Amino acid sequence: MSKKIAMIFPGQGSQTIGMGKSFYDNSPLAREMFEKAGERIGVDFTKLLFEENDQLDKTEYTQPAILLISMIAYKLFQEACPTTAVMFLGHSLGEFSALCASGAIDYVDAVELVHKRGKLMSEACESINAGMMAILGLDDSVVEDLCTKANTEGKRVWPANYNQAGQLVVAGIKEDLQEMESVFKEAGAKRALLLNMSIASHCPLLSTAMDPLGEAMEAVVSGSFNAPIVSNASLQRYATKEEAIKWLKVQLIQPVKYKQSIEAIRSEIDMMIEFGNGAVLKGLNKRNAPDVETLGISDMESLAKVCEALS
């Protein structure tokens, strides 16, 4: 009996200088994808990814870079050992990679789309001193209650990323986050760490980006899906253009429920395969679904290992 596999894709925070070099050095297809993606948005991805620079951590460049490497990993995998997924899932930006892997959008169009998404997110936050903070060691309900109380006091702070038990990222105005640091620690948080970010993802501060993103998606997303995608925002599965646009717009202003997504699908799958740099989701899944094996493809060596494991 063939394994039921969910194919998963990481989001921002997984980027590093040097990512994708193994693919680029060893695969003509990877080099072609670098070139086509770069031509579309006017970026030299070899310089962005292989040379020290301060651009890679800017969201309008981070997003297309991560998506490109994820899609190279996915396409090389399918070329080496064609495998069918029963569903796709991505963490935040990774949901766009999932959309691409599903066949609903071409990878070059997707690179351009998330480049625009990054710009829209930056523009929404450029005049409000936004930020994000990782809270470690508190139950989700405690963080949620503290954020709700802070909202009633006029502070703009919201839960943004449910990553795993005891790890929740909040987003909002940086000054409000700084004031909340002591509140979270007094409630028992092991750490309340302000992240090096100038945007506040997955909260109402990004509402101005929703309609422009939807318009951009309307032009490039098709209605053809190889398998359903699990929405970060709703946990619902979708396989239509209309739902893709709806849920990826909503994802901008609602939290990423990654932990809950894995909990919702774990009983239906035998394995997960992560495509992209590092092993961020594999690490989270050790806590979220220790009974389900997660494999990862981030370079040619790991590609060969995964193909061997599936043979």
C-alpha positions in Angstrom: 0.0 0.0 0.0 1.4 3.4 -0.9 2.0 5.9 1.8 -0.4 8.8 2.4 2.0 11.8 2.2 1.4 15.5 3.1 3.9 17.8 1.4 4.7 20.8 3.5 6.6 24.1 2.9 8.4 26.5 5.2 7.9 30.3 5.6 9.9 33.3 6.5 12.7 32.7 9.0 14.0 29.6 7.1 16.2 31.7 4.9 20.0 31.6 5.0 22.8 32.8 2.8 23.9 29.8 0.7 20.5 28.1 0.5 19.9 26.4 -2.8 23.5 26.3 -3.8 23.7 22.5 -3.9 20.7 22.5 -6.3 22.2 25.3 -8.4 25.6 23.7 -8.7 24.3 20.2 -9.6 21.1 20.7 -11.6 20.5 22.4 -14.9 16.8 22.6 -14.0 17.6 24.5 -10.8 19.8 27.0 -12.8 17.0 27.5 -15.3 14.6 28.2 -12.5 17.0 30.7 -10.9 17.3 32.5 -14.2 13.6 32.6 -15.1 12.6 33.8 -11.6 15.3 36.4 -11.5 14.2 37.8 -14.9 10.6 38.1 -13.8 11.3 40.3 -10.8 14.7 41.8 -11.8 16.7 40.1 -9.1 20.0 38.2 -9.4 19.1 35.3 -7.2 22.7 34.0 -7.2 23.9 37.2 -5.6 20.9 37.4 -3.3 21.4 33.8 -2.0 25.1 33.1 -2.4 26.8 36.4 -1.4 26.6 38.3 1.9 24.0 41.0 1.7 21.4 42.8 3.6 18.6 42.2 1.1 17.7 38.6 1.9 16.1 39.5 5.2 13.9 42.2 3.6 10.5 40.6 3.2 10.0 41.5 -0.5 13.1 39.5 -1.3 12.9 36.9 1.5 9.5 35.7 0.2 10.4 35.0 -3.4 13.8 33.5 -2.4 12.2 31.0 0.0 9.4 30.1 -2.5 12.0 29.6 -5.3 14.1 27.2 -3.3 11.1 25.3 -2.1 9.8 24.9 -5.6 13.2 23.8 -6.9 13.4 21.1 -4.2 9.8 20.0 -5.1 10.4 19.9 -8.8 13.7 18.0 -8.5 12.0 15.6 -6.1 9.2 14.9 -8.6 11.7 14.5 -11.4 13.7 12.0 -9.4 10.9 10.0 -7.8 7.4 11.1 -8.9 5.2 10.9 -5.8 1.5 11.9 -5.3 0.5 14.0 -2.3 -2.8 13.6 -0.5 -2.7 17.2 0.6 -0.4 20.3 0.8 0.3 22.6 3.7 2.6 25.6 4.2 3.6 27.8 7.1 2.6 31.3 6.3 4.4 32.2 3.1 4.8 28.4 2.6 1.1 28.2 1.8 1.9 30.0 -1.5 4.6 27.3 -2.2 1.8 24.8 -1.4 -0.4 26.5 -3.9 2.3 26.3 -6.5 3.0 22.6 -5.8 -0.7 21.9 -6.1 -0.5 23.0 -9.8 -2.7 26.1 -9.2 0.0 28.6 -10.1 3.2 28.6 -12.1 6.3 29.0 -10.1 7.5 32.1 -11.9 4.1 33.8 -11.4 4.3 32.7 -7.8 7.7 34.3 -7.3 6.3 37.6 -8.7 3.2 37.3 -6.6 5.0 36.8 -3.2 7.5 39.6 -4.2 4.4 41.8 -4.4 3.0 40.4 -1.2 6.2 41.3 0.6 6.0 44.8 -0.7 2.4 45.2 0.3 3.2 43.9 3.8 6.1 46.3 4.1 4.0 49.3 2.9 1.3 48.4 5.4 3.8 48.6 8.3 6.2 51.3 7.1 4.8 54.2 9.2 3.7 52.3 12.3 6.8 50.8 13.9 5.5 47.2 13.8 7.1 44.1 15.1 6.7 40.6 16.4 7.6 38.7 19.6 8.2 35.1 20.4 6.6 33.8 23.6 8.0 30.6 25.0 6.6 28.5 27.8 3.0 29.8 28.1 -0.2 28.0 27.2 -1.9 29.5 24.1 -5.0 30.4 26.2 -2.9 32.5 28.6 -1.2 34.4 25.7 -4.6 34.9 24.1 -6.2 36.3 27.3 -3.3 38.7 27.9 -3.5 40.0 24.3 -7.3 40.4 24.6 -6.8 42.3 27.9 -4.1 44.5 26.2 -6.5 45.2 23.4 -9.1 46.6 25.8 -6.4 48.9 27.2 -5.7 50.3 23.7 -2.6 48.2 22.9 -2.3 46.7 19.5 -1.0 43.1 20.1 -2.4 39.9 18.7 -1.5 36.2 18.5 0.1 35.6 15.1 1.8 32.2 14.8 0.8 29.0 16.6 4.0 27.0 16.0 4.0 24.3 18.7 2.9 23.8 22.3 4.6 26.4 24.4 5.7 28.5 21.4 3.4 31.3 20.1 4.5 34.4 18.2 2.6 37.6 18.7 2.5 40.7 16.4 1.7 44.3 16.8 3.1 47.7 17.5 6.6 47.4 18.7 6.2 49.8 21.7 3.2 47.8 22.8 5.1 44.5 22.4 7.9 45.9 24.6 5.5 46.9 27.3 3.9 43.4 27.2 7.3 41.7 27.7 7.1 42.0 31.5 3.4 41.0 31.4 4.2 37.7 29.6 7.1 37.0 31.9 5.0 37.7 35.0 2.5 35.2 33.7 5.2 32.5 33.6 6.8 32.8 30.1 10.3 31.4 30.0 11.1 34.0 27.3 9.5 36.9 25.6 11.8 37.7 22.8 11.3 40.7 20.4 12.2 39.5 16.9 14.3 41.4 14.4 11.4 42.2 12.1 9.9 45.5 10.9 6.5 44.0 9.9 3.6 42.5 11.9 2.5 39.5 10.0 -0.9 37.8 10.5 -2.7 40.6 12.4 -5.1 43.4 11.6 -2.3 45.8 10.8 -2.0 44.2 7.4 -5.6 44.8 6.4 -4.6 47.3 3.6 -2.7 44.6 1.8 -5.7 42.3 1.5 -7.5 43.6 -1.6 -4.3 44.3 -3.7 -3.1 40.8 -2.9 -6.5 39.4 -4.0 -6.4 41.3 -7.2 -2.9 40.0 -8.0 -3.9 36.5 -7.2 -7.0 36.8 -9.5 -4.7 37.3 -12.5 -2.4 34.3 -11.9 -4.2 31.5 -9.9 -6.0 28.8 -11.9 -8.7 26.4 -10.8 -6.5 23.3 -11.2 -5.4 21.6 -8.0 -3.7 18.2 -7.8 -4.7 17.9 -4.1 -6.3 20.1 -1.5 -4.4 22.7 0.5 -4.9 23.1 4.3 -5.6 26.7 5.1 -3.4 28.3 7.8 -6.2 30.7 8.7 -9.2 28.4 8.9 -7.9 24.8 8.9 -10.3 24.1 6.1 -9.1 22.4 3.0 -9.6 24.1 -0.3 -9.1 23.2 -4.0 -10.7 26.1 -5.9 -9.4 29.4 -7.1 -12.0 31.3 -5.2 -11.2 29.7 -1.9 -7.4 30.1 -2.5 -7.9 33.9 -2.9 -10.3 34.1 0.1 -8.1 32.2 2.6 -4.8 33.7 1.5 -6.2 37.2 1.8 -7.6 36.3 5.3 -4.2 34.8 6.2 -2.7 38.3 6.2 -4.7 39.4 9.1 -5.4 36.1 11.0 -2.9 33.9 12.9 -1.1 31.0 11.3 -2.5 27.9 13.0 0.3 25.6 12.0 0.2 23.5 15.2 -3.6 23.0 14.8 -3.2 22.2 11.1 -0.8 19.3 11.9 -3.1 18.1 14.7 -6.0 18.1 12.3 -4.3 16.0 9.6 -2.0 13.7 11.5 -4.4 10.8 11.8 -5.0 10.8 8.0 -1.3 10.7 6.8 1.6 8.3 7.1 4.4 10.8 6.4 5.2 14.5 5.7 7.9 15.8 3.4 9.2 19.3 3.9 10.6 21.1 0.8 12.9 24.1 1.3 15.9 25.4 3.2 16.7 24.0 6.7 14.3 21.8 8.6 12.2 24.3 10.5 8.9 22.4 10.1 10.5 19.0 10.7 11.7 20.4 14.0 8.2 21.7 14.9 6.7 18.4 13.9 8.8 16.5 16.4 6.6 18.2 19.0 3.3 18.5 17.0 3.2 15.0 15.5 6.0 12.8 16.9 4.2 9.7 15.6 4.3 10.8 12.0 7.7 10.8 10.2 8.7 14.1 8.6 11.4 13.9 5.9 13.1 17.0 4.5 14.6 18.1 1.2 17.0 21.1 1.3 19.9 20.0 -1.0 20.9 17.2 -3.3 22.1 15.0 -0.5 18.8 15.1 1.3 16.9 14.7 -2.0 18.8 11.4 -2.6 18.1 10.2 1.0 14.3 10.9 0.7 14.1 9.2 -2.7 15.9 6.2 -1.2 13.6 6.1 1.8 10.5 6.0 -0.5 11.9 3.4 -2.8 
